[in-house]
Amino acid sequence: MGACFVARMLACVFAVLSLSPALAAETITQNAGVVIPLWDKGAPGFEALRDVPEKSGDWWVRGVNNPSLTVFRPDPAHNSGTAIIVLPGGGHENLVFNSEGVKPSRFLQAQGVTAFALKYRLGRESDNPKADYDIAIHGAADLRRAVRFVRAHAAEYGIERIGVMAFSAGGELVHMTAFAGFDGEATAADPVDRLSARPDFIIEVYPGPLGVPERFETAPPPAFFLTAHDDHGPVAVLDRLSRLYAQWPDVPIETHILAAGGHAFNMGERSTLRSVKDWPSRLSDWLIDRGYLSVP
């Protein structure tokens, strides 16, 4: 019995060692998240900067000159058909990419969602002298392109619906793109740009104030909003958005105002408050109730 066990173990070891270097590298890359540029040749008008390296620290990423999506694919057997593009915050000076990009993407991936963590250009960055980015122009363009890119590759990823999930400043880009100006350009040379950039639903966590429209010209996407009562700016934003949504009573909206938690509590793991630690469960409930986690 022992000899058989050893033989099986040796067979497994030799099978792993026989993997081609390319296949082994691909497996490692998939586990870490595959990075895909939004534009093959770099962002329009800034192609010359696409190879300028990003800067990063223990919690931040800066110097995004080649906007990209980091893809986290679920187990194919549990693919829900839902994709969510995740936008980290950071005040448009930084990207809180690990805590508000990678971690929420991992959380969604475990539930059968194909998650795409977006690195977008920063309109308030002070140490990227070769670039002159604007929040409403370049940051918003990156989100529109991300939605269109995912929509263009929906069949490849087994996707039926596309949502966006944004933290803090990322929510401002959602305000600028999800409610108007999302139609594709029918005559665009790039087929991706002919597609709609309107997400099928939105998720905002302690969103910033910029970009909230005065009114909705068309029905907004279904939405999940969450913040803390002692984070006064986002509470005011959600109040304004709720009043706008009230003009469209047939569009579902769910809003959570936690009693406390402040700002930038990320996925809640650092908080001592039970309600903050557990807030991702409220999101899971909403995704399930809306049918976004149903495996086809």
N, C-alpha and C positions, 0 to 999 in steps of 0.2 A: 504493500500500500504506500509506504514511504517512498519507494523507488518511483512509483507512478507519479506521485505528487511532484517529485524533483524533476522528472522528465517533462511534465507539463509546464513547470515554471521555466525550465531552460528553453522550451519551445517558445514561450511568450517573450523571453528576453531576446532570442535570436530574431523573432518577428519584428520587434521594435528596432533592433539594430539594423535590420535589412531595409527599413524605410529609407526612401531617397531623401537626401538633404533638403530638397525643395518641399517635399510633403511634410517633413518634420517642421520646417520653418513655417509653413502655412498653418499647421496646427497651433503652433505657439502664437502666431500672429492673431489667429481667430480668438484664442483665449484672452488675448490682451486687448482686442478691439481693432478692427481693420480701419485704417485712416484713408479716406477718399477725398481728394480735392473737389471743390464745387465746380471749378472750371479747369479743364485739362491744361490750358496754357496760362493759368493765373487769372485773377479778377480783371474784368475789362477796364482798361486804362491804367492798371497797375501790374501788368504782366512782368515788367522788369524786376519787380520786388518778390516774385513768387519763391525764389530760392533764398531769400534773406531769412535766417533762422529765427524761430520764436525764442522768447526768453521765458523762463519759468522759475518759480521758487517753491517753497513747501506747500503753499496753498493757491498760488496765482500763476496765470499765464498771461503774457503780454507780447506785443510785437507780432500780432497775427496779420500777415500780409498775403497769405495764401489760405483763404477760408476753407474749412474742411468739415467733414462729418466723420466721427469715429463710430463705427457700426458694432452693435452688440446683438447678435442673432440668437434667438431662443433655440431650444431643442426642437428640431423639425417636427417631432411627434406632438409637440404642444404649442405649435405656432398658432396664435389666435387670429391671424390675419390682420392684426392691428399694428401700425407703426406709430411711434411717438418721437418727434424731434425735441430734444432737451436743450434749452438755452440757459446756461449759467448766468448769474448776475455778476456784479463787480463794479457798478457805477460807471460803466463804459470806460473805466481806467484800467481795469484788470478783468480777467475771467476767473471766477472761483471754480476752476474746471474740475477738480477732483470731487469736492463736496457737493457741487450743484450741477455737475455734468456726468462724471463717471459713476458716482454712487447711485443717483437716481436711475441711470441707464441700467445698471446691474439689477436694481430692484425691479424694474419693469421687465427686463430680460427673463428673470426668474419666473415671471407670471405669463410668459408666452408672448410678450411684446417684442417686436424688432425695434430696438432703441437706437437713436442716432444722436450723439452728443455733438452739438454745433460749436465750432470755434469761429466767431464772427469778428469783423474789424471793429476797432474801438475808437469812438469819436472824441474821447476826452483823454486819451493817452498822451503823456508828456515826454516820453523817452523813445519815440519812434519818429525821428526827425525827417526821414525820407518820405513819409506818408502824411497825407493831410486828409483824414477821414472825417466824415460827418455822420452823426447818429442816424438821422432821418433819411440819408441818401445811401450810405455804404452799409451800415449795419442792417438797415431794413432790406436792402437789396440781397444781402447774404441770406436772410431768413426766407425771402421769396424764392431765391434760387434753391435753397435747401428743400422746401416743400415741392417745388417743381422737379427737382432731381429725384427725390424719393418716389414721386408719382410716376416719373418716366421709367423707373426701375421696379415698379410694383410687382410685375409678374415674376421677376427674378427673385424677389424676396418673399413671395407669397403673401402680398399685402392687399387688403380690401378697403382699408380706411386709414387716414393719416391724421394724427393729432399733433399738437405742439404743447410742450410743458415748459413753463418759464419761471425763473426765480428773479425777483427784484428787477434790476435793469433789463433783464431779458424780457420781462413782461411789457416793457415800453415798446420793444420791437414788435411784439405781438399786436399791441394796440395800433401800430402804424401799418400793419399788413393784413390782419385777419378780418377787418371790417370794411375795407375799401381798397381799391387799387390793386386787386389781386388777379385781374383778368390777364390771360396770356396775350402775347403779340402774334396775331394770326400769320403775319408775314415774316416773322423772325427767322434769321438764317439758321440759328441753333434750334432744333426741334424741341429741346427742353423748355425754351423760353416761350413756346406756344401754349404751354399748359397752364392751367389755373394754379395760383399759389394760395388759394383759400383752404385752410385746414378744415377737416370734418368736425373737429371739436378742439377746445382749448382748455388748458389747465394753467392757472396762475397762482403762484405762492408768493406772498408779500410783494406784489408788483409795485413798480415805480409809477410816478404820475404822468410822465410824458406820453403824448400820443393818443390819449383818450379822446375820441371824437365828440363833437357837440350833439350829434344824432347818428343813428344808423340808417343809411339809405336803403339797405337790404337786410333781410333777416340775418342776425349774427349766428355763429356756430354755437351748439350746445357747450356749456361751460361749467367748470369746477373751479371755485375760488377759495383760497384759504389764507388767513393771516392771523396775527395776534392783536388783541384789544389794545395793548400798550405799544403797538407800532402804529402811531397815529396816521402817518402818511398813507400807508397801504389801506388802512381802514376807510379813509376818505375816498380812495380810488375805488374800492369795492362798492362803497355806497353809491358812487356816481355810476359805475357800471351796472349795478343792480337797477337803478332808476331807468337807465337806457334799455335794459333787457325787459323791463316792465311794459315797454311799448310793443313788445312782441310776445304776448302771453303764451303762444304755442311753442316757443323755444325754451327747452328745459335749462335751468340754471340751478346750481347747488352752491351755497356759500357757507363757509365755516369761519367764525370769529372765535378763536381760542381766548380764554380769559387772560392769559399771560403768555409770554414767550419772547417778546421783543422782536428784533429784526435778525435776519440771517441765521435762523436756527437750522437751516439746511434740511437734512432728512430726519432731524430730531434726535440723533444718537448722542449728542453732547449735552442735552438738556437734562435737568433733574425733575422736570415736570412730566407727569405721566401722559397728559393730553398731548404734549409736544412730541414726546417719544413715539406715541402711537398714531400721530397724524397720518403717516403713509397708509395705515389700515383704512382710514376714511376714504382715501383715494382709491384703494383697491375695491372697497364696497361700491363706490360710484362706477368704476370701470365695469364691474360685474353686473350691476343693476342696469347699466346702459347697453349691455350685450357686447362690450368691446373685448372681453376676455374669453368669449365663447370659441372653443376650438371647432373649426368647420368639420 
